[in-house]
């Protein structure tokens, strides 16, 4: 896991694109305030690209599936997400 001057990566989910780049959802611990958060990011050649992560809905579902398997989301988040989905 990565550790930078501002955050420590706690968990990561990845989707690989045909271009060789990848999309990620990362659970981070922000050092400034010791809070956890989520980052969506786009990577190419092991470097984060400072551009939006553009995904099809199918790619987003695949990335979320991997995030669930990798423990990226907290149980509290998942409970709230389920509640939102079922209240539609």
Helices and strands as residue ranges (DSSP letters): E 7-16, E 22-30, E 35-44, E 47-49, H 57-70, H 75-86
